Amino acid sequence: MKMRFDAVLVALTVASALGVVSAQHQARKLYAEFEREQARAHSLEVEWGQLQLEQSTWAAHARVEKLARERLGMRPPVPGQVLVVEPSS
Amino acid sequence: MKKNQRAVTFNHNPLLKRELPMWRPRFLLLALLAGSMTLAGRALYLQGVNNDFLQAKGESRYARTIEIPATRGRITDRHGDMLAVSTPVRSVWAMPADAKLEPAQVRELARMLEMDVRELNEKLASQRDFVYLKRQLSPEVAQRIADLELPGIHQQREFRRYYPGGEVMAHILGFTNVEDRGQEGIELAFDKQLAGEPGLRRVIKDRRGQIIEGAEAVRPPREGEEVALSIDGKIQYLAWSALRDTMKEHKAKAGAAVVIDSRSGEILAMVNAPTFNPNNRRNLTGEQLRNRVFTDSFEPGSIMKPFIAGLALDRGKVRPTTMIDATAGRMTIGTATISDSHRHAKPMTVAEVIQKSSNIGTVKLAQHFTPTEMWQLFDDLGFGKPLNLGFPGESGGRLRPAKSWKPIEQATMSYGHGISVSLIQMARAYLAFARDGELVPLSLTRLEGRPSNGRRIFSVETARAMRTMLESVTQTGGTATRAQVAGYRVGGKTGTALKIENGRYVKRYIASFVGFAPVSNPRLVVAVMIDEPSAGSYYAGTVVGPLFSRIMEGSLRSLGVAPDAPLTPLHLARRQSEESEAAGVAQESM
């Protein structure tokens, strides 16, 4: 009787130990995956920043003004050409 | 074949025939016992007594705690446009002891690092354990160096800050150092929010420092927060280009301009000249770095006068139409004499004193008050103490305690001499006129909603009367007709102040103008200052009047503020359309 009880305990212990090993393995795998995703998120973030940087370089006020004046021949309207629309109250 | 052999077997070994002394096996046994006891004792010592130390030592061979870098927060303008962005770069460093490179490898590395071979060799011959070879390399170059897999050459992730606005935003934003910490401007003022906190991660590394296994994160990194400034990129650019042109035209030494939204107290633009490019800070001079809006104070001169007039009006000492006699052209207080730059032929009203910027008229207004009353006004307006916006190096200006004022000093202070203020303080003080007598704190960051903690300086009536007076400055007969803006009623005051060098006034000038528009319901306060205009005129009306007008006009248009002055229909417009019609007809007939 006692022998059988011990055997059950041993079996349980072995099973639990194997469980721990597999859980550990799973955790490591998941963590690695998590890391990869995080690195991807980070690199996307970086790329976004670079794109914003590029956008703001293209949209720099100095450049826009230069293009508007030189390529498109735009200029501020003289006061007589401005029509002010009053908000209807 | 004859066998001649003596059998030597184990049993017949002649050596065994000799009797051995008994002590020899005993001695051997004891020696072996002692040896194993020593081993057991040593094992016990290592496993038991010294365990923790050894465990830690062992772990340190393979486990490393490495930093996870946190990105510094971005800075945007009020519309969300990027003003400062961090992008990752790499720094290449070496452990000279490990870096045993072939000459060809050194040449290759030097080429990639764009360094001199000799310089690189010197660094690699260093006695230290850690030498930076080059900092802040682009990730592409860094990757190519990593692909060489040179021994003892390592890389480190870092960030570099880019400022797409360049010179335009330089003084507001400031910059960070190579360690990504704020050094100037907003970068320093908001360093706590902007700087993230690097996280920590435990990993297992092999002998060559490669990560084999990522263990758990000890502390996740905290990314830097984004800061949205009150600055309006477009207005900032307008102010910058206007200031640059004025500097060139008047061959000035320096200049500054600031635009404030008078409804919220937000700073919409702040520019300085000379400026610098924050993306390339080699050969920077102190002159370029100086922030004249915040950190420099100057004797303001006549732009101080309206406050004295406002106080006199507010206390009921005078009305705008009260006559003041300044015909003498000079006035003696104690041993000093005060004079006007232009003689005034007939007595003036209070309004005309402001319009024509009479020193004597202003001193006569100031004489209604005791030094303490005047000091209180200046203190209420925020002179003599920093604004505490958190901007580094903010100047409080200089305002001496009223007890120490001599009568002549009280007189000169009324027209802005013997007291010094910063341009931002002056601009803020004019909010008292623009906001119907109420002063609010300024803000460098975008605000949601209107500020509620205003402080009343003048009554509403006084502020409105002062606005009308200040409007007359830009009208015919005033000192700054060139500050007018088509379509809007504009008010403001000129200041042409002598500079002080080593405690004495010298014949060099600071021309300034502070004004607001539209007068009927002010939306903006603009303050401009030009230091030492030296191409012809130095009078504020001619030097900074047009600058003010240009900044104000552009800002009002950009904000879409409704004009409050009747628009004079221009013939120019009509003629142009006639011309184009004529051109069209000419083309048709061809």
Chai-1 contact restraints between the chains, C-beta under 6 A:
chainA,res_idxA,chainB,res_idxB,connection_type,confidence,min_distance_angstrom,max_distance_angstrom,comment,restraint_id
A,E35,B,G214,contact,1.0,0.0,6.0,A-B,restraint_1
A,V46,B,P88,contact,1.0,0.0,6.0,A-B,restraint_2
A,G49,B,V85,contact,1.0,0.0,6.0,A-B,restraint_3
A,G49,B,T87,contact,1.0,0.0,6.0,A-B,restraint_4
A,Q50,B,T87,contact,1.0,0.0,6.0,A-B,restraint_5
A,Q52,B,M82,contact,1.0,0.0,6.0,A-B,restraint_6
A,L53,B,V85,contact,1.0,0.0,6.0,A-B,restraint_7
A,L53,B,Y162,contact,1.0,0.0,6.0,A-B,restraint_8
A,L53,B,P164,contact,1.0,0.0,6.0,A-B,restraint_9
A,S56,B,M82,contact,1.0,0.0,6.0,A-B,restraint_10
A,S56,B,P164,contact,1.0,0.0,6.0,A-B,restraint_11
A,T57,B,P164,contact,1.0,0.0,6.0,A-B,restraint_12
A,H61,B,Y237,contact,1.0,0.0,6.0,A-B,restraint_13
A,V78,B,L570,contact,1.0,0.0,6.0,A-B,restraint_14
A,V78,B,L572,contact,1.0,0.0,6.0,A-B,restraint_15
A,V78,B,A573,contact,1.0,0.0,6.0,A-B,restraint_16
A,P79,B,A486,contact,1.0,0.0,6.0,A-B,restraint_17
A,P79,B,G487,contact,1.0,0.0,6.0,A-B,restraint_18
A,P79,B,L567,contact,1.0,0.0,6.0,A-B,restraint_19
A,G80,B,P569,contact,1.0,0.0,6.0,A-B,restraint_20
A,G80,B,L570,contact,1.0,0.0,6.0,A-B,restraint_21
A,G80,B,A573,contact,1.0,0.0,6.0,A-B,restraint_22
A,Q81,B,A573,contact,1.0,0.0,6.0,A-B,restraint_23
A,V84,B,A562,contact,1.0,0.0,6.0,A-B,restraint_24
A,V84,B,P563,contact,1.0,0.0,6.0,A-B,restraint_25
